[in-house]
């Protein structure tokens, strides 16, 4: 493996920009759409990422990873995605064209998530020690984006975050061409749709506990979509200043809980960790519901801060569980299948369900009706509680308790990542 002096800072900068792009617009777009009269179409803006999560593995596995150098594909995808994101506000009068631009951007961006991880892994010598230190700059990038567009510019309801995200994507696109040459990892090999879907991995992993885990992961992502799409809109409706900045408290707590993960995983085991993650989701939505009528700010902020528990204890624990169950030969397929099920199918269904509930309970014309918001948040609360109880009753597996030094990041990490 080639050695590149000073490569870690360069890869860290890549990760920083990668997640800065996502964090700059993903949290604010709902409030911007509300301001320009697209409230009833917010859920479509949060449908494009799950669609991209389903499509991108095929592009990566069957095209990019076989024929093109990673840094070149990364550069081209970011340039195209940046142009699409920056152009989206030009279509503020047409919800269809506006969402179409977001979809084009997301299709390009989703491909870059796996490519960035692949490039980093190829060019470092100690993945378990070096990658977490590089990857953490992605979370920092997301937080900095929230501080900039919301805490400093107070631009939550403006097109500015889309322009900033588009510009950052173009910068990263150009920067990508300066990264070390990384040949296509699957050059000369044939990749099938069966491999991309992870069907070979499923044949080996198939067992009742595994399928209970998969079904629970898919179902719990349905209420999760309500948080990503409508929590920033709710925070704004509750009169809390700088909504996107306040939402970044979730990523800050995620960083803190990540350090406690190895110790807690050893002590609690996979089932208790997953249950704690699910319980945190129930508590978060319940806090939002209870806070709504009186606009209780501390309850809303506590619900946001629980995101660290929600994400780390469920998604990271789930990745570790799959990693421990899979053999090295199918580990990548198994992790890809988990991403497809959760951030693809689960979030796709969840975005549509959340939009249907929001438009009927809160309504496009009344996002400031806090009583209606209470009814809205009880829906994911009850749903998440039901999934948690079913998982607790049906999941029984003596999975190894020891967490690896660092779980490999999935191809498409969630916005909490």
C-alpha positions in Angstrom: 0.0 0.0 0.0 1.5 3.4 -1.0 2.5 5.8 1.7 1.5 9.4 1.4 3.0 12.0 3.7 0.5 14.1 5.4 -2.4 12.1 4.0 -4.5 11.9 7.2 -5.2 15.7 7.2 -6.1 15.6 3.5 -8.5 12.7 4.1 -9.9 14.4 7.2 -10.6 17.5 5.1 -12.4 15.3 2.5 -14.6 13.9 5.3 -15.2 17.3 6.7 -16.5 18.7 3.4 -18.4 15.6 2.6 -20.7 16.0 5.6 -20.6 19.8 5.6 -22.4 19.6 2.3 -25.1 17.4 3.7 -25.5 19.2 7.0 -25.7 22.6 5.3 -29.1 22.0 3.6 -30.6 18.8 4.9 -31.8 20.3 8.2 -32.9 23.7 6.8 -34.7 22.7 3.6 -38.1 22.0 5.4 -38.2 25.5 6.9 -37.2 27.0 3.5 -40.0 25.0 1.8 -42.5 26.2 4.4 -41.5 29.9 3.7 -41.9 29.5 -0.1 -45.3 27.7 0.2 -44.2 24.1 -0.3 -45.1 22.8 3.2 -47.2 20.0 1.8 -44.2 18.7 -0.3 -41.6 18.7 2.5 -41.7 14.9 2.8 -40.7 14.6 -0.9 -37.5 16.4 -0.1 -36.8 13.7 2.4 -37.7 10.9 0.0 -34.9 11.7 -2.4 -32.1 10.4 -0.1 -33.7 7.0 0.5 -34.2 6.6 -3.3 -30.5 7.5 -3.7 -29.6 5.0 -1.0 -31.3 2.3 -3.0 -29.9 3.3 -6.4 -26.3 4.1 -5.4 -25.1 0.6 -4.5 -25.8 -0.5 -8.1 -23.9 2.4 -9.5 -21.0 1.8 -7.1 -20.9 -2.0 -7.3 -21.5 -2.4 -11.0 -19.9 0.7 -12.6 -17.7 3.0 -10.4 -15.9 0.3 -8.5 -15.1 -1.7 -11.7 -14.1 0.9 -14.3 -13.0 4.3 -12.8 -10.5 5.6 -10.4 -12.2 6.4 -7.1 -10.9 10.0 -6.8 -12.1 10.8 -10.4 -15.6 9.5 -9.8 -15.7 11.4 -6.5 -14.7 14.6 -8.2 -17.2 14.3 -11.0 -20.1 13.3 -8.8 -19.5 16.3 -6.4 -19.3 18.7 -9.3 -22.6 17.5 -10.8 -24.2 17.3 -7.4 -23.1 20.8 -6.4 -24.5 22.3 -9.6 -27.9 20.6 -9.0 -28.1 21.7 -5.3 -27.1 25.3 -6.1 -29.7 25.4 -8.9 -32.6 24.1 -6.8 -33.7 27.6 -5.5 -34.1 28.7 -9.1 -37.2 26.4 -9.2 -38.8 27.8 -6.0 -42.1 28.2 -7.9 -42.3 24.6 -8.9 -42.3 21.9 -6.2 -41.7 19.2 -8.8 -38.6 20.8 -10.4 -37.3 21.8 -6.9 -37.5 18.3 -5.6 -36.1 17.0 -8.9 -33.0 19.1 -8.4 -32.6 17.7 -4.8 -33.0 14.2 -6.3 -30.3 14.8 -8.8 -28.0 16.1 -6.1 -28.8 13.2 -3.8 -28.2 10.6 -6.5 -24.7 12.1 -7.0 -24.0 12.6 -3.3 -25.1 9.1 -2.2 -22.5 7.6 -4.5 -19.8 9.8 -2.9 -20.5 8.4 0.6 -19.2 5.0 -0.3 -16.5 6.3 -2.5 -15.1 8.6 0.3 -15.0 5.6 2.7 -13.4 3.4 0.0 -10.7 6.0 -0.8 -9.9 6.5 2.9 -9.6 2.8 3.6 -7.4 2.2 0.6 -4.9 4.9 1.5 -4.4 4.2 5.2 -2.3 1.5 6.8 -4.2 0.9 10.1 -7.9 1.1 9.4 -9.1 0.4 12.9 -7.0 3.2 14.5 -6.8 5.7 11.7 -10.3 5.6 10.1 -12.3 6.7 13.2 -10.0 9.7 13.6 -10.6 10.6 10.0 -14.3 9.9 10.0 -15.0 12.0 13.1 -14.2 15.1 11.0 -17.4 14.3 9.0 -19.5 14.7 12.1 -17.5 17.9 12.9 -18.3 19.1 9.3 -22.0 18.5 9.9 -21.9 20.5 13.2 -20.0 23.4 11.6 -22.5 23.6 8.8 -25.3 24.0 11.3 -23.4 26.6 13.2 -22.7 28.6 10.0 -26.0 28.5 8.2 -28.2 28.8 11.3 -26.2 30.0 14.3 -24.3 32.7 12.5 -26.2 33.5 9.3 -29.7 32.7 10.7 -30.6 31.5 7.2 -32.9 28.6 8.0 -35.8 29.9 5.9 -33.7 31.2 3.0 -32.0 29.5 0.0 -28.6 30.4 1.4 -27.9 26.9 2.8 -28.6 25.4 -0.6 -26.1 27.8 -2.2 -23.5 27.1 0.5 -24.0 23.3 0.1 -23.7 23.6 -3.7 -20.5 25.7 -3.5 -19.0 23.3 -0.9 -19.8 20.4 -3.2 -18.0 22.1 -6.1 -15.0 22.8 -3.9 -14.8 19.2 -2.8 -15.3 18.1 -6.4 -12.2 20.0 -7.5 -10.3 19.0 -4.3 -11.0 15.3 -5.0 -8.9 15.4 -8.2 -5.9 16.2 -5.9 -6.4 13.1 -3.7 -4.1 10.1 -4.2 -4.8 7.9 -7.2 -7.0 5.1 -6.0 -7.7 2.4 -8.7 -11.1 0.9 -9.0 -11.3 -1.8 -6.2 -13.2 -4.3 -8.3 -11.3 -3.9 -11.6 -11.4 -7.0 -13.6 -14.0 -8.6 -11.5 -17.7 -9.3 -12.3 -20.2 -7.9 -9.9 -23.8 -9.1 -10.0 -27.0 -7.6 -8.8 -27.3 -10.5 -6.4 -24.0 -9.4 -4.7 -25.1 -5.8 -4.6 -28.3 -6.7 -2.9 -26.4 -8.8 -0.4 -28.4 -12.0 -1.2 -25.3 -14.2 -0.9 -24.8 -12.8 2.6 -28.4 -13.4 3.5 -28.1 -17.1 2.6 -25.4 -17.4 5.2 -26.8 -15.2 7.9 -30.4 -16.4 7.7 -31.8 -17.2 11.1 -34.8 -16.2 13.2 -32.8 -13.7 15.3 -31.2 -12.1 12.3 -34.6 -11.6 10.5 -36.1 -10.2 13.7 -33.2 -7.7 13.7 -33.7 -6.9 10.0 -37.4 -6.4 10.4 -37.0 -4.2 13.5 -34.3 -2.1 11.8 -36.6 -1.5 8.8 -39.7 -0.7 11.0 -37.8 1.6 13.4 -36.6 3.7 10.4 -40.2 4.6 9.6 -40.7 6.9 12.6 -37.1 8.0 12.2 -38.1 9.8 9.0 -40.5 12.0 10.9 -37.6 13.3 12.9 -35.4 14.2 10.0 -38.2 15.7 7.9 -40.2 17.6 10.5 -38.2 18.1 13.7 -36.5 21.3 12.3 -39.9 22.6 11.2 -41.3 21.9 14.7 -38.4 23.6 16.4 -39.0 26.7 14.2 -42.8 26.6 14.9 -42.1 26.4 18.6 -40.3 29.8 18.3 -36.8 28.4 19.1 -34.1 30.5 17.4 -31.7 29.1 14.9 -33.4 25.7 14.4 -30.6 24.0 12.4 -28.0 25.1 15.0 -30.1 23.6 17.8 -30.6 20.4 15.7 -26.8 20.0 15.6 -26.9 19.3 19.4 -27.8 15.8 18.3 -24.5 15.3 16.4 -22.6 16.8 19.4 -24.2 14.2 21.7 -23.4 11.5 19.1 -19.7 12.3 19.4 -19.8 12.0 23.2 -21.7 8.7 23.3 -19.5 7.2 20.6 -16.6 7.2 23.1 -18.7 5.2 25.6 -19.8 2.6 23.0 -17.0 0.0 23.4 -17.3 -0.2 27.2 -21.1 -0.2 27.2 -21.3 -2.8 24.5 -19.2 -5.2 26.5 -21.2 -4.7 29.6 -24.7 -4.7 28.1 -24.6 -6.9 25.0 -26.2 -6.4 21.7 -29.9 -6.8 22.7 -29.8 -4.3 25.6 -27.9 -1.8 23.5 -30.4 -2.0 20.7 -33.3 -1.8 23.1 -31.8 1.3 24.7 -31.5 2.9 21.3 -35.1 2.2 20.6 -36.2 3.4 24.0 -34.3 6.7 23.4 -36.4 7.2 20.2 -39.6 6.6 22.1 -38.5 9.1 24.8 -37.5 11.7 22.1 -40.8 11.7 20.4 -42.7 11.7 23.7 -40.7 14.7 24.8 -41.6 16.5 21.6 -45.3 15.7 22.0 -45.4 16.7 25.7 -43.6 19.9 25.0 -45.8 21.1 22.1 -48.8 22.8 23.7 -46.6 24.9 26.1 -43.6 25.3 23.8 -41.4 23.8 26.6 -38.0 24.5 25.1 -35.9 22.4 27.5 -37.9 19.3 26.6 -37.5 19.9 22.9 -33.7 20.4 23.3 -33.5 17.3 25.4 -35.3 15.4 22.7 -32.7 16.6 20.2 -29.8 15.8 22.5 -31.1 12.2 22.7 -30.1 11.7 19.1 -26.7 10.5 20.2 -28.2 7.6 22.1 -30.7 7.0 19.3 -28.1 6.8 16.6 -25.1 5.2 18.4 -27.0 2.6 20.4 -29.1 1.4 17.6 -27.4 2.0 14.2 -23.8 1.5 15.4 -24.7 -1.4 17.6 -26.6 -2.9 14.6 -23.5 -2.5 12.4 -21.4 -4.3 15.1 -24.0 -7.1 15.4 -23.9 -7.7 11.6 -20.1 -7.5 11.6 -19.9 -10.1 14.3 -22.4 -12.4 12.6 -20.9 -12.2 9.1 -17.8 -14.0 7.9 -15.0 -11.8 6.3 -16.1 -12.9 2.8 -19.6 -11.6 3.1 -19.1 -8.7 5.6 -19.2 -6.0 3.0 -22.4 -7.4 1.4 -24.0 -7.8 4.8 -23.3 -4.1 5.8 -24.5 -3.0 2.4 -27.8 -4.9 2.8 -28.3 -3.3 6.2 -27.9 0.2 4.7 -30.3 -0.7 1.9 -32.9 -1.9 4.3 -32.6 1.0 6.8 -31.6 4.1 4.9 -33.2 2.9 1.7 -36.4 1.0 2.1 -37.2 2.0 5.7 -36.5 5.7 5.3 -38.4 5.7 1.9 -41.5 4.2 3.5 -41.1 6.4 6.5 -40.8 9.7 4.5 -44.1 8.9 2.7 -45.8 7.9 5.9 -44.6 11.0 7.8 -45.7 13.3 5.0 -49.2 11.6 4.9 -49.6 12.0 8.7 -48.2 15.6 8.8 -50.4 16.9 6.0 -53.5 15.5 7.7 -52.7 16.2 11.3 -50.8 19.5 11.2 -51.7 20.7 7.7 -49.8 22.7 5.1 -51.4 25.9 6.2 -50.9 25.6 9.9 -47.3 24.6 10.9 -47.6 27.0 13.9 -50.5 25.0 15.4 -48.7 23.5 18.4 -51.7 21.4 19.5 -51.7 19.7 16.1 -47.9 19.1 16.5 -48.6 17.2 19.7 -50.9 14.8 17.9 -48.4 14.4 15.2 -45.5 13.4 17.5 -47.6 10.9 19.4 -47.8 8.8 16.2 -44.1 8.0 15.9 -43.9 7.6 19.7 -46.5 4.8 19.7 -45.0 3.2 16.5 -41.5 3.2 17.9 -42.7 1.8 21.3 -44.5 -1.0 19.5 -41.4 -1.9 17.5 -39.3 -1.8 20.7 -41.7 -4.2 22.5 -41.8 -6.6 19.6 -38.0 -6.6 19.3 -37.6 -7.2 23.0 -40.0 -10.1 22.9 -38.8 -11.8 19.8 -35.0 -11.2 19.6 -32.9 -13.9 21.2 -29.4 -14.3 20.1 -26.1 -15.0 21.8 -24.1 -12.7 19.7 -20.5 -12.0 20.8 -20.5 -9.2 23.3 -17.1 -7.6 22.5 -17.2 -4.7 20.1 -14.5 -4.4 17.5 -12.0 -1.5 17.8 -13.8 0.3 15.0 -16.8 -0.8 12.9 -16.4 -0.1 9.2 -18.6 2.8 8.2 -21.5 1.8 5.9 -21.7 3.0 2.4 -24.4 5.6 3.2 -24.2 6.8 6.8 -27.3 8.5 8.1 -27.5 12.2 8.8 -26.9 11.5 12.4 -23.6 10.0 11.5 
